[in-house]
Amino acid sequence: MNLHLSGHHLEITPAIRGYVSSKLERITHHFDHVIDVNIILSVERLERRVEASVHLRGKDIFCESAAADLYAAIDGLVDKLDRTIVKHKEKSLAHRHGGAALKHLADR
């Protein structure tokens, strides 16, 4: 997984880079086929905004989050990315297994 961090009106410190990379490990636990992750951290008056574009095999996913605290915005973004990637994974597995997701197959 290639991680590209950029800051808009914000300097990317090693602490922020380490925090983002440790949080993004959660995504690779669910889905191994993550190719690229582009993250833009920006500061607007009272709001910290984090945007991520994740390039998977066969799909690009975009999520954004905003909060008063930068670390809270990063946490919100990772939660959104996690939900979106799990949803994509379930859809691709359902497509392979004839229309039923694995979660639903286990209930039978």
Buried (B, 14 or more C-beta within 10 A) or exposed (E): BEEEBEBEEBEEEEEBEEBBBEBBEEBEEBBEBBEEBBBBBBEEEEEBBBBBBBBBEEEEBEBBBBBEEBBBBBBBBBBBBBEBBBEBBBEBBBEEEEEEBEEEEEEE
